Amino acid sequence: MANNSSSVLDKQTDDNICATENDDNQPKIPGIPLSRKLCYAIGGMPYQMTANAKGFFMQIFLLDVVKMGAFSASIILFLGRAWDAITDPLIGYAVSKSGRTRIGKLIPWIVFSMPLGVLSYVMLWYTPQDTMSSGFSFGWYFTWCSLFDTFMSCYHVPYSSLNMFLGGNQKDRDSATGYRMGMEVFATLAGAAIQGQIVGVHHAKRTYICSLQNDTESPFGNQTESQDDISVTLQNTRKAYLTGALVLGMLYFLCCLVLALGVKEQLAPLSKLDRINVSYLTGMKMVVGHTPYVWLVFGFLFASLAFQMAQGNFALFCTHAANMGAYFQHLVLILLTSATISIPMWQTLLVKKGKKTTIFIGLSVYIPALIVISLVKNNLPIFIIMSMVAGTSLAALYLLPWSMLPDVVDDFKVKNPSCQDLEPLFYSCYVFFNKLGGGMSVGVSTLVL
């Protein structure tokens, strides 16, 4: 996908950027300490924990817990993703225009956006009233969804750009990316585990009570009792979602603290961590005009769309189509555990076979797994095996595109040495089409269902 840009970069970077390593008159660039890699990797956990908790549970939360209509839920999911996508390039430009402080240029954005991100995430899962009008519930959840996505972009855009300013050379940055992806997949596992284990038992109980209520042979008194049980279970489910949000919010704070204390920004070749001197439109034109970057973005877009659509509908499919609702949270944990374990395998294959070959292999194994899952019902062993295969492919999607992006950015800086400090724009635009397309896919699929 981006192998051509990587090969070009390998040659040009050796001759230009990393020449200081072989120049006797220049000090050798020190590598990235393991402690810095780990602190940087831990800093990426909040984004994945919260984003995947939203991805797996937001849809079923709005439909089954808030009792929102399918149309309103689809609009929130679509507009939320669209707003999230629009804010990324704008925040990337704002970060590029900001000046450097005593603690750096990127770290302040991460630190000061964190409290607002935690607050908005908790409020996103809070139900203010037992019964809400459709207009009020739509406004409440859309507002907090938009605020959370904005504050998370203020955290994630500078965090992603920080990869270019950890020090070391290209190999060191690839290693840091590997640590980061391992932690982010683990964060996905942790987020789904925390949220799933807290709310899963309540969803299963509500499903069981609803099945009893639908029994036409039940006496009227038992039906009334079932209605009361459903109301109590619904309240417990709402409290469970709020508890899960509080736990993830606390982890969000701790991870940000580790990042701020353990990582110090380092100047990168051809970058000064200074304010950019170009307008927003000029900077965007330069970014999207770099051909290797465009190929990488669109390749990442289509692969990510497939995963996001499957992720958004997995809970509903397991619950209402495959009769596997009682095992949904366990299948998610199996999938994410497989992804976490597979990261070192893909990192090793990346070094031996190259990035293009590795990502082709990694994404290809997802297709048969998805086909089997969609065709087989009431077969837990098959679902477990296919979830493991899908998790292995998910690990490749996490690792490879983000490992290719620094190569493309370095290639741009070599070819355009007068254009510096555009890294936040590159990283923010990288997820723009991914988020917008993901919102469209999930919103449309929800509306159709």
C-alpha positions as CSV (number, residue, x, y, z in Angstrom):
1,M,0.0,0.0,0.0
2,A,2.7,2.4,1.0
3,N,5.7,0.2,0.2
4,N,6.8,2.5,-2.7
5,S,6.9,5.5,-0.3
6,S,8.7,3.3,2.3
7,S,11.4,2.2,-0.2
8,V,11.9,5.7,-1.5
9,L,12.2,6.8,2.1
10,D,14.7,4.1,3.0
11,K,17.0,5.5,0.3
12,Q,16.4,9.2,0.8
13,T,16.4,9.1,4.5
14,D,19.7,7.4,4.6
15,D,21.2,10.1,2.4
16,N,19.5,13.1,4.0
17,I,17.8,12.8,7.3
18,C,19.9,10.2,9.1
19,A,23.2,11.2,7.6
20,T,24.3,12.5,11.0
21,E,24.5,9.0,12.2
22,N,27.4,8.2,9.8
23,D,29.0,11.6,9.9
24,D,32.1,11.5,12.2
25,N,31.7,15.3,12.7
26,Q,28.1,14.8,14.0
27,P,27.1,13.1,17.2
28,K,25.2,9.9,16.8
29,I,21.4,10.2,17.3
30,P,20.6,8.4,20.5
31,G,17.9,5.7,20.5
32,I,14.5,5.9,22.3
33,P,14.8,4.5,25.8
34,L,12.4,1.7,26.7
35,S,10.8,3.7,29.4
36,R,9.9,6.4,27.0
37,K,8.4,3.9,24.5
38,L,6.3,2.4,27.3
39,C,5.1,5.7,28.6
40,Y,4.3,6.8,25.1
41,A,2.4,3.5,24.4
42,I,0.4,3.9,27.6
43,G,-0.6,7.4,26.6
44,G,-2.5,5.9,23.6
45,M,-4.8,3.7,25.7
46,P,-7.5,6.2,26.5
47,Y,-8.4,6.8,22.9
48,Q,-8.8,3.1,22.1
49,M,-10.6,2.2,25.4
50,T,-13.2,4.9,25.0
51,A,-13.6,4.7,21.2
52,N,-14.1,0.9,21.2
53,A,-16.5,1.0,24.2
54,K,-18.5,3.5,22.1
55,G,-18.1,1.4,19.0
56,F,-19.3,-1.9,20.6
57,F,-21.9,-0.6,23.0
58,M,-23.2,2.9,22.0
59,Q,-25.6,1.5,19.4
60,I,-27.2,-1.0,21.7
61,F,-27.2,1.5,24.6
62,L,-29.2,4.0,22.6
63,L,-31.7,1.4,21.2
64,D,-32.2,-0.9,24.2
65,V,-31.4,1.2,27.3
66,V,-32.3,4.8,26.3
67,K,-35.2,3.4,24.2
68,M,-34.3,5.8,21.4
69,G,-35.8,5.2,17.9
70,A,-33.6,3.6,15.3
71,F,-33.7,6.7,13.1
72,S,-32.6,9.1,15.9
73,A,-29.9,6.7,17.0
74,S,-28.6,6.4,13.4
75,I,-28.5,10.2,13.1
76,I,-26.5,10.5,16.3
77,L,-24.0,7.9,15.2
78,F,-23.7,9.4,11.7
79,L,-23.5,13.1,12.8
80,G,-21.2,12.3,15.7
81,R,-18.8,10.6,13.4
82,A,-19.1,13.4,10.8
83,W,-18.4,16.0,13.5
84,D,-15.5,14.0,14.8
85,A,-14.0,13.8,11.3
86,I,-14.4,17.5,10.6
87,T,-12.8,18.6,13.8
88,D,-9.6,16.5,13.3
89,P,-8.1,18.6,10.5
90,L,-9.1,21.8,12.2
91,I,-7.5,20.7,15.5
92,G,-4.5,19.5,13.6
93,Y,-4.0,22.9,12.1
94,A,-4.6,24.6,15.5
95,V,-1.9,22.4,17.0
96,S,0.5,23.2,14.1
97,K,-0.2,27.0,14.7
98,S,0.4,26.8,18.5
99,G,3.8,27.8,19.9
100,R,6.2,25.7,21.9
101,T,6.1,26.0,25.7
102,R,8.5,24.8,28.4
103,I,6.8,21.4,28.4
104,G,6.7,21.2,24.6
105,K,4.2,21.9,21.9
106,L,2.1,18.8,21.8
107,I,2.0,17.8,25.5
108,P,0.0,20.8,26.7
109,W,-2.8,19.9,24.3
110,I,-2.9,16.4,25.7
111,V,-2.8,17.5,29.3
112,F,-5.4,20.3,29.3
113,S,-7.9,18.5,27.1
114,M,-7.9,15.4,29.4
115,P,-10.3,16.7,32.2
116,L,-12.9,17.8,29.7
117,G,-12.6,14.5,27.8
118,V,-13.2,12.5,31.0
119,L,-16.2,14.6,32.0
120,S,-17.9,14.5,28.6
121,Y,-17.3,10.7,28.4
122,V,-19.0,10.1,31.7
123,M,-21.9,12.3,30.8
124,L,-22.3,10.4,27.5
125,W,-23.4,7.3,29.4
126,Y,-25.5,9.1,32.0
127,T,-29.3,8.9,31.7
128,P,-30.6,12.2,33.2
129,Q,-34.3,11.0,33.5
130,D,-36.2,7.7,33.6
131,T,-38.4,8.9,30.8
132,M,-37.3,11.4,28.2
133,S,-38.9,13.0,25.2
134,S,-37.4,12.0,21.9
135,G,-36.2,15.6,21.3
136,F,-34.5,15.9,24.7
137,S,-32.8,12.5,24.6
138,F,-31.6,13.3,21.0
139,G,-30.2,16.7,22.1
140,W,-28.6,15.3,25.2
141,Y,-26.7,12.4,23.7
142,F,-25.8,14.2,20.5
143,T,-24.3,17.2,22.5
144,W,-22.2,15.0,24.8
145,C,-21.2,12.8,21.9
146,S,-20.0,15.8,19.9
147,L,-18.2,17.3,22.9
148,F,-16.4,14.1,23.8
149,D,-15.3,13.6,20.2
150,T,-13.9,17.2,20.1
151,F,-12.0,16.8,23.3
152,M,-10.7,13.4,22.3
153,S,-9.4,14.9,19.1
154,C,-7.6,17.5,21.1
155,Y,-5.9,14.6,22.9
156,H,-5.4,12.1,20.1
157,V,-4.1,14.4,17.3
158,P,-1.1,15.7,19.2
159,Y,-0.6,12.3,20.7
160,S,-0.3,10.7,17.3
161,S,2.0,13.4,16.1
162,L,4.2,12.8,19.1
163,N,5.6,9.7,17.4
164,M,7.7,11.9,15.2
165,F,9.3,13.7,18.2
166,L,10.3,10.8,20.5
167,G,13.9,10.9,19.2
168,G,15.9,8.1,17.5
169,N,15.7,7.1,13.9
170,Q,13.1,5.4,11.7
171,K,13.8,1.9,13.2
172,D,13.3,3.3,16.7
173,R,10.1,5.0,15.7
174,D,8.8,1.7,14.2
175,S,9.6,0.0,17.5
176,A,7.8,2.7,19.5
177,T,4.8,2.2,17.1
178,G,4.9,-1.5,17.8
179,Y,4.7,-0.8,21.6
180,R,2.0,1.7,21.1
181,M,-0.1,-0.7,18.9
182,G,0.3,-3.5,21.4
183,M,-0.9,-1.2,24.2
184,E,-3.8,0.1,22.1
185,V,-5.0,-3.3,21.3
186,F,-4.7,-4.2,25.0
187,A,-6.6,-1.0,25.7
188,T,-9.3,-2.1,23.3
189,L,-9.4,-5.4,25.2
190,A,-9.5,-3.7,28.5
191,G,-12.2,-1.3,27.5
192,A,-14.4,-3.9,26.0
193,A,-13.8,-6.2,29.0
194,I,-14.6,-3.5,31.6
195,Q,-17.7,-2.3,29.8
196,G,-18.8,-5.7,28.7
197,Q,-18.4,-7.5,32.0
198,I,-20.2,-4.7,33.9
199,V,-23.2,-4.4,31.6
200,G,-23.3,-7.8,30.0
201,V,-25.0,-9.6,32.9
202,H,-27.8,-6.9,32.9
203,H,-28.3,-7.2,29.2
204,A,-28.6,-11.0,29.5
205,K,-31.1,-10.7,32.3
206,R,-33.3,-8.2,30.4
207,T,-33.3,-10.5,27.4
208,Y,-34.4,-13.4,29.6
209,I,-37.2,-11.4,31.2
210,C,-38.4,-10.1,27.8
211,S,-38.6,-13.7,26.6
212,L,-40.8,-14.6,29.5
213,Q,-43.0,-11.6,28.9
214,N,-43.5,-12.7,25.2
215,D,-44.8,-16.0,26.4
216,T,-48.5,-15.8,25.4
217,E,-49.4,-18.6,27.8
218,S,-48.3,-16.7,30.9
219,P,-51.0,-15.5,33.3
220,F,-51.8,-11.8,33.4
221,G,-50.3,-11.4,36.9
222,N,-47.1,-12.8,35.8
223,Q,-47.0,-10.4,32.9
224,T,-47.4,-7.5,35.3
225,E,-44.6,-8.9,37.5
226,S,-42.4,-9.2,34.4
227,Q,-43.1,-5.5,33.6
228,D,-41.8,-4.6,37.0
229,D,-38.8,-6.8,36.6
230,I,-38.0,-5.2,33.3
231,S,-38.2,-1.7,34.8
232,V,-35.9,-2.6,37.7
233,T,-33.4,-4.4,35.3
234,L,-33.4,-1.3,33.0
235,Q,-32.5,0.9,36.0
236,N,-29.7,-1.5,36.9
237,T,-28.4,-1.5,33.3
238,R,-28.3,2.3,33.2
239,K,-26.3,2.3,36.5
240,A,-24.0,-0.3,35.1
241,Y,-23.2,1.8,32.0
242,L,-22.4,4.8,34.2
243,T,-20.2,2.7,36.4
244,G,-18.3,1.5,33.4
245,A,-17.8,5.1,32.2
246,L,-16.5,6.2,35.5
247,V,-13.9,3.3,35.6
248,L,-12.7,4.1,32.0
249,G,-12.6,7.8,32.9
250,M,-10.3,7.1,35.8
251,L,-8.0,5.0,33.6
252,Y,-8.1,7.9,31.0
253,F,-6.7,10.2,33.7
254,L,-4.0,7.8,34.9
255,C,-2.7,7.0,31.3
256,C,-2.5,10.7,30.5
257,L,-0.5,11.3,33.7
258,V,2.0,8.6,32.8
259,L,2.4,10.1,29.3
260,A,2.9,13.6,30.6
261,L,5.5,12.5,33.2
262,G,7.4,10.0,31.1
263,V,7.7,11.5,27.6
264,K,9.6,14.7,26.7
265,E,9.4,16.0,23.2
266,Q,12.6,15.8,21.1
267,L,13.3,17.8,18.0
268,A,13.0,15.7,14.8
269,P,15.1,16.2,11.6
270,L,13.7,19.0,9.4
271,S,11.2,19.9,12.2
272,K,11.5,22.8,14.7
273,L,8.3,22.2,16.7
274,D,7.4,25.8,15.9
275,R,4.4,27.6,14.5
276,I,3.7,27.0,10.8
277,N,3.6,30.0,8.5
278,V,1.1,28.8,5.9
279,S,-2.7,29.1,5.8
280,Y,-5.0,26.2,6.6
281,L,-6.0,25.7,2.9
282,T,-2.4,25.9,1.8
283,G,-1.3,23.3,4.3
284,M,-4.1,21.0,3.4
285,K,-3.3,21.3,-0.2
286,M,0.3,20.3,0.4
287,V,-0.7,17.4,2.5
288,V,-3.3,15.9,0.2
289,G,-1.0,16.6,-2.8
290,H,1.6,14.1,-1.6
291,T,0.8,11.0,-3.6
292,P,2.2,8.3,-1.3
293,Y,0.1,9.8,1.5
294,V,-3.1,9.7,-0.6
295,W,-2.6,6.1,-1.4
296,L,-2.0,5.2,2.2
297,V,-5.0,7.1,3.4
298,F,-7.4,5.5,1.0
299,G,-6.0,2.0,1.6
300,F,-6.5,2.6,5.4
301,L,-10.0,4.0,4.7
302,F,-11.5,1.0,3.0
303,A,-9.9,-1.6,5.3
304,S,-11.0,0.4,8.4
305,L,-14.6,0.7,7.0
306,A,-15.0,-3.0,6.9
307,F,-13.9,-3.4,10.5
308,Q,-16.0,-0.5,11.8
309,M,-19.2,-1.8,10.1
310,A,-18.7,-5.2,11.5
311,Q,-17.8,-3.8,15.0
312,G,-20.8,-1.6,15.1
313,N,-23.3,-4.3,14.2
314,F,-21.6,-7.2,16.1
315,A,-23.6,-6.8,19.3
316,L,-27.0,-6.6,17.5
317,F,-26.0,-9.5,15.2
318,C,-25.0,-11.8,18.1
319,T,-28.1,-10.8,20.1
320,H,-30.9,-10.9,17.5
321,A,-29.6,-12.9,14.6
322,A,-27.2,-15.5,15.7
323,N,-28.8,-16.3,19.1
324,M,-25.4,-15.7,20.7
325,G,-26.3,-12.7,22.9
326,A,-25.3,-14.4,26.1
327,Y,-21.8,-15.0,24.8
328,F,-21.3,-11.6,23.1
329,Q,-19.0,-10.1,25.6
330,H,-16.9,-13.3,25.7
331,L,-16.6,-13.3,21.9
332,V,-15.4,-9.7,22.0
333,L,-12.8,-10.6,24.6
334,I,-11.6,-13.6,22.6
335,L,-11.3,-11.4,19.5
336,L,-9.3,-8.7,21.2
337,T,-7.1,-11.1,23.1
338,S,-6.2,-12.7,19.8
339,A,-5.4,-9.3,18.4
340,T,-3.2,-8.4,21.4
341,I,-1.2,-11.7,21.1
342,S,-0.8,-11.2,17.3
343,I,1.0,-7.8,17.5
344,P,4.5,-9.3,18.0
345,M,3.9,-11.7,15.2
346,W,3.1,-9.0,12.7
347,Q,6.0,-6.8,13.9
348,T,8.4,-9.7,13.3
349,L,6.9,-10.4,9.8
350,L,7.1,-6.7,9.0
351,V,10.8,-6.7,9.6
352,K,11.3,-9.9,7.5
353,K,8.9,-9.4,4.6
354,G,8.2,-5.7,4.5
355,K,5.2,-3.6,5.3
356,K,3.2,-4.0,2.0
357,T,3.4,-7.9,2.1
358,T,2.6,-8.0,5.7
359,I,-0.5,-5.9,5.6
360,F,-1.8,-7.8,2.5
361,I,-1.5,-11.1,4.4
362,G,-3.0,-9.6,7.6
363,L,-6.1,-8.1,6.0
364,S,-6.8,-11.1,3.7
365,V,-7.5,-13.5,6.6
366,Y,-10.4,-11.3,7.7
367,I,-12.6,-12.1,4.7
368,P,-13.2,-15.8,5.3
369,A,-13.7,-15.2,9.0
370,L,-16.5,-12.6,8.4
371,I,-18.2,-14.9,5.8
372,V,-18.3,-17.8,8.2
373,I,-19.6,-15.7,11.1
374,S,-22.4,-14.3,9.0
375,L,-23.5,-17.8,7.8
376,V,-23.2,-19.9,10.9
377,K,-25.7,-19.7,13.8
378,N,-25.9,-21.3,17.2
379,N,-22.4,-22.7,17.0
380,L,-20.3,-21.4,19.7
381,P,-17.0,-23.3,18.8
382,I,-17.1,-21.9,15.2
383,F,-17.8,-18.4,16.5
384,I,-14.8,-18.7,18.9
385,I,-12.4,-19.8,16.2
386,M,-13.5,-17.2,13.7
387,S,-13.3,-14.5,16.4
388,M,-9.7,-15.5,16.9
389,V,-9.0,-15.3,13.2
390,A,-10.7,-11.9,12.9
391,G,-8.7,-10.7,15.9
392,T,-5.4,-11.6,14.2
393,S,-6.4,-9.6,11.2
394,L,-7.5,-6.7,13.4
395,A,-3.9,-6.6,14.9
396,A,-2.5,-6.0,11.4
397,L,-4.9,-3.2,10.8
398,Y,-3.8,-1.6,14.0
399,L,-0.1,-1.9,13.4
400,L,0.8,-1.6,9.8
401,P,-0.9,1.7,8.6
402,W,0.4,3.6,11.6
403,S,3.8,2.2,11.0
404,M,3.7,3.4,7.4
405,L,2.6,6.9,8.2
406,P,5.9,8.2,9.7
407,D,7.7,6.9,6.5
408,V,5.3,8.9,4.3
409,V,5.7,12.0,6.5
410,D,9.5,11.7,6.4
411,D,9.3,11.3,2.6
412,F,7.4,14.5,2.4
413,K,9.9,16.4,4.5
414,V,12.8,15.1,2.4
415,K,11.1,16.3,-0.8
416,N,9.8,19.6,0.7
417,P,12.5,20.7,3.2
418,S,11.1,24.2,3.3
419,C,7.8,23.0,4.6
420,Q,8.2,22.1,8.2
421,D,6.1,21.3,11.2
422,L,3.1,19.9,9.3
423,E,3.1,16.6,11.2
424,P,-0.2,17.3,13.1
425,L,-2.0,18.0,9.8
426,F,-0.7,14.8,8.3
427,Y,-1.9,12.8,11.3
428,S,-5.2,14.5,11.7
429,C,-6.1,14.2,8.0
430,Y,-5.1,10.5,8.3
431,V,-8.2,9.7,10.3
432,F,-10.5,12.2,8.7
433,F,-11.9,9.9,5.9
434,N,-11.7,6.9,8.2
435,K,-14.0,8.6,10.8
436,L,-16.4,10.1,8.2
437,G,-16.7,6.9,6.3
438,G,-17.1,4.9,9.5
439,G,-20.0,7.2,10.6
440,M,-21.7,6.7,7.3
441,S,-21.4,2.9,7.3
442,V,-22.6,2.5,10.9
443,G,-25.4,5.1,10.5
444,V,-26.7,3.6,7.3
445,S,-26.6,0.1,8.6
446,T,-28.4,1.1,11.8
447,L,-31.1,2.8,9.8
448,V,-31.5,-0.2,7.5
449,L,-31.7,-2.6,10.5
